[in-house]
Amino acid sequence: GGCQTSAIFSAIDQAITDKVDVVNYSIGSKADDPWAEGSTAMAFLNLRAAGIFVATSAGNAGPNAGTIGSPANAPWIVAVGNATHDRVFASAVEHLSGGDTPPPSILIGASFTDGIGDRKIVHAKDFGYPLCGIGEAQFGQDCASNTGLSNPFPPGTFSGEIVVCDRGEYGRVEKGKNLQLAGAGGYILANTDEFGEDIVANNHCLPATHLGLNNSDQLRTWLASGSNHQGALSGFSIFHIAEAGDHLANSSSRGPGLPPIQDILKPDIIAPGTEILGASNVNNNFTFRTGTSMASPHVTGGAALLKSVHPDWTPSMIASAIMMTATPELAIDYDGSETTPHKRGAGRPRLDLAVNAGLYLDESETGFTLANPDTGGDPKDLNLPGLVDTACFNTCSFQRSVTDLSGGAS
């Protein structure tokens, strides 16, 4: 199900022959030694030496620490984590009534489906399966690629109700397909503590919305009281909400790096990778995708824009300009906590600032090669924007050399 290494090497060679400006690599695997002979990471060092900027996906093994994959862990490649953007596809759970306690007034969730009118709302746990699945999960990205293999509900279990499923273990779209096959009319995906406020607008099989933890807890508490709970789903609208951006996805891989690159800061940067509109291989349609594979193209595209303004800029200049002008202070983790450098790297790019960067940190192919710990090198001495020393206690000393990028400006 992957790409042949020989084909990847051939494409890298062709990119050098064609003298391209930038390369995006939305592919990754488990963390390996980037200096290993014959590795994909070493092939990408050839690209950088040829003057070609490379960005790659950091991986989707978060939120645990030490989950950066390869070749993202190579110090000569810009590894990109997945964060939200400020475009929100949202819908409302509304017209709530019934129960023995006052219902929530309105609950806003992520959605990319039509709405559904007033009808009964039930929780799947009352039918024995709060996660709306049993057995092996399918994790199909769209409705057509889920067959109901994990469906715990016999046909006719529901009669058009809006059914609430707790998030976890089974795919977001997969749960909705199971409900559809069981006769549900609508679907609410309710986050648990594990997922916090991380929500995604999928193209579901039936009218649906995805609620963050706070709204989910309100809904579950209300459904646990009394009976005859009623409500509706409004259908999606597009909102631009500044506060919705720069939230790190829980699945985005995080540092620190594992030996031999524990003294390299990864990811280098974060970019929008949640709910990205793209092509689908089903019915010539479009779909939304989430992951670091959707984040790294944003940085690659940003590098291409910088290159169009500054055709003489090298990969070191571009990477430095992007990372040294980014906005780490805006990043928020999926659970609302502050992010650390090992989670968000330098933060989210600001191309309007990067294009006017005054300094950069240069590093050569030889420098990257000599940093190999197996040959006596020390990665933390590389002339890179990230400063990491895992053996540091109390006081650390780093040395970096910056070079004028703006022609002698003050």
ChimeraX attribute file (.defattr): number of C-alpha atoms within 10 A of each C-alpha:
attribute: neighborCount
match mode: 1-to-1
recipient: residues
	/A:1	3
	/A:2	7
	/A:3	8
	/A:4	9
	/A:5	12
	/A:6	10
	/A:7	10
	/A:8	14
	/A:9	16
	/A:10	11
	/A:11	12
	/A:12	18
	/A:13	16
	/A:14	12
	/A:15	17
	/A:16	17
	/A:17	10
	/A:18	9
	/A:19	13
	/A:20	15
	/A:21	21
	/A:22	21
	/A:23	21
	/A:24	18
	/A:25	19
	/A:26	19
	/A:27	17
	/A:28	20
	/A:29	14
	/A:30	13
	/A:31	20
	/A:32	21
	/A:33	19
	/A:34	24
	/A:35	22
	/A:36	12
	/A:37	10
	/A:38	11
	/A:39	16
	/A:40	21
	/A:41	22
	/A:42	19
	/A:43	18
	/A:44	25
	/A:45	23
	/A:46	16
	/A:47	25
	/A:48	21
	/A:49	16
	/A:50	18
	/A:51	19
	/A:52	21
	/A:53	28
	/A:54	25
	/A:55	28
	/A:56	29
	/A:57	33
	/A:58	36
	/A:59	31
	/A:60	23
	/A:61	17
	/A:62	17
	/A:63	20
	/A:64	14
	/A:65	15
	/A:66	19
	/A:67	24
	/A:68	32
	/A:69	27
	/A:70	23
	/A:71	30
	/A:72	30
	/A:73	33
	/A:74	25
	/A:75	24
	/A:76	30
	/A:77	23
	/A:78	26
	/A:79	31
	/A:80	36
	/A:81	35
	/A:82	34
	/A:83	33
	/A:84	28
	/A:85	21
	/A:86	15
	/A:87	15
	/A:88	23
	/A:89	21
	/A:90	22
	/A:91	26
	/A:92	22
	/A:93	25
	/A:94	19
	/A:95	17
	/A:96	23
	/A:97	20
	/A:98	18
	/A:99	16
	/A:100	14
	/A:101	13
	/A:102	11
	/A:103	21
	/A:104	16
	/A:105	10
	/A:106	14
	/A:107	20
	/A:108	17
	/A:109	27
	/A:110	25
	/A:111	30
	/A:112	25
	/A:113	23
	/A:114	18
	/A:115	20
	/A:116	19
	/A:117	17
	/A:118	17
	/A:119	19
	/A:120	21
	/A:121	25
	/A:122	23
	/A:123	24
	/A:124	19
	/A:125	14
	/A:126	9
	/A:127	13
	/A:128	12
	/A:129	16
	/A:130	16
	/A:131	21
	/A:132	31
	/A:133	26
	/A:134	14
	/A:135	11
	/A:136	11
	/A:137	17
	/A:138	19
	/A:139	16
	/A:140	17
	/A:141	20
	/A:142	21
	/A:143	20
	/A:144	13
	/A:145	14
	/A:146	21
	/A:147	14
	/A:148	21
	/A:149	15
	/A:150	20
	/A:151	24
	/A:152	19
	/A:153	22
	/A:154	12
	/A:155	15
	/A:156	13
	/A:157	15
	/A:158	19
	/A:159	12
	/A:160	17
	/A:161	22
	/A:162	30
	/A:163	24
	/A:164	29
	/A:165	26
	/A:166	23
	/A:167	23
	/A:168	18
	/A:169	16
	/A:170	20
	/A:171	20
	/A:172	24
	/A:173	24
	/A:174	29
	/A:175	33
	/A:176	30
	/A:177	28
	/A:178	25
	/A:179	33
	/A:180	25
	/A:181	18
	/A:182	20
	/A:183	18
	/A:184	22
	/A:185	22
	/A:186	28
	/A:187	28
	/A:188	27
	/A:189	27
	/A:190	26
	/A:191	23
	/A:192	17
	/A:193	13
	/A:194	14
	/A:195	19
	/A:196	18
	/A:197	24
	/A:198	23
	/A:199	24
	/A:200	26
	/A:201	26
	/A:202	24
	/A:203	22
	/A:204	24
	/A:205	22
	/A:206	21
	/A:207	26
	/A:208	35
	/A:209	35
	/A:210	32
	/A:211	32
	/A:212	23
	/A:213	21
	/A:214	15
	/A:215	20
	/A:216	25
	/A:217	16
	/A:218	13
	/A:219	22
	/A:220	15
	/A:221	13
	/A:222	21
	/A:223	22
	/A:224	15
	/A:225	15
	/A:226	11
	/A:227	15
	/A:228	14
	/A:229	19
	/A:230	21
	/A:231	21
	/A:232	21
	/A:233	29
	/A:234	23
	/A:235	21
	/A:236	22
	/A:237	15
	/A:238	12
	/A:239	12
	/A:240	12
	/A:241	11
	/A:242	11
	/A:243	11
	/A:244	15
	/A:245	21
	/A:246	26
	/A:247	29
	/A:248	29
	/A:249	29
	/A:250	24
	/A:251	22
	/A:252	30
	/A:253	31
	/A:254	29
	/A:255	27
	/A:256	23
	/A:257	23
	/A:258	18
	/A:259	12
	/A:260	17
	/A:261	24
	/A:262	19
	/A:263	22
	/A:264	29
	/A:265	28
	/A:266	34
	/A:267	33
	/A:268	30
	/A:269	32
	/A:270	35
	/A:271	26
	/A:272	28
	/A:273	27
	/A:274	26
	/A:275	24
	/A:276	18
	/A:277	13
	/A:278	11
	/A:279	12
	/A:280	14
	/A:281	8
	/A:282	12
	/A:283	7
	/A:284	8
	/A:285	9
	/A:286	13
	/A:287	18
	/A:288	19
	/A:289	22
	/A:290	24
	/A:291	25
	/A:292	30
	/A:293	24
	/A:294	26
	/A:295	29
	/A:296	29
	/A:297	23
	/A:298	19
	/A:299	28
	/A:300	22
	/A:301	15
	/A:302	20
	/A:303	26
	/A:304	19
	/A:305	14
	/A:306	21
	/A:307	20
	/A:308	12
	/A:309	10
	/A:310	13
	/A:311	11
	/A:312	10
	/A:313	18
	/A:314	19
	/A:315	26
	/A:316	21
	/A:317	23
	/A:318	22
	/A:319	27
	/A:320	22
	/A:321	27
	/A:322	29
	/A:323	25
	/A:324	21
	/A:325	20
	/A:326	21
	/A:327	19
	/A:328	20
	/A:329	14
	/A:330	14
	/A:331	25
	/A:332	23
	/A:333	21
	/A:334	24
	/A:335	19
	/A:336	13
	/A:337	10
	/A:338	13
	/A:339	20
	/A:340	17
	/A:341	20
	/A:342	22
	/A:343	31
	/A:344	33
	/A:345	27
	/A:346	26
	/A:347	30
	/A:348	28
	/A:349	22
	/A:350	16
	/A:351	18
	/A:352	11
	/A:353	14
	/A:354	22
	/A:355	19
	/A:356	13
	/A:357	19
	/A:358	18
	/A:359	17
	/A:360	24
	/A:361	21
	/A:362	20
	/A:363	16
	/A:364	15
	/A:365	14
	/A:366	9
	/A:367	15
	/A:368	21
	/A:369	16
	/A:370	17
	/A:371	19
	/A:372	18
	/A:373	14
	/A:374	12
	/A:375	9
	/A:376	9
	/A:377	15
	/A:378	17
	/A:379	23
	/A:380	21
	/A:381	18
	/A:382	25
	/A:383	21
	/A:384	23
	/A:385	21
	/A:386	20
	/A:387	18
	/A:388	20
	/A:389	16
	/A:390	11
	/A:391	8
	/A:392	9
	/A:393	7
	/A:394	4
	/A:395	5
	/A:396	10
	/A:397	7
	/A:398	11
	/A:399	9
	/A:400	12
	/A:401	11
	/A:402	14
	/A:403	11
	/A:404	13
	/A:405	16
	/A:406	12
	/A:407	8
	/A:408	7
	/A:409	7
	/A:410	6
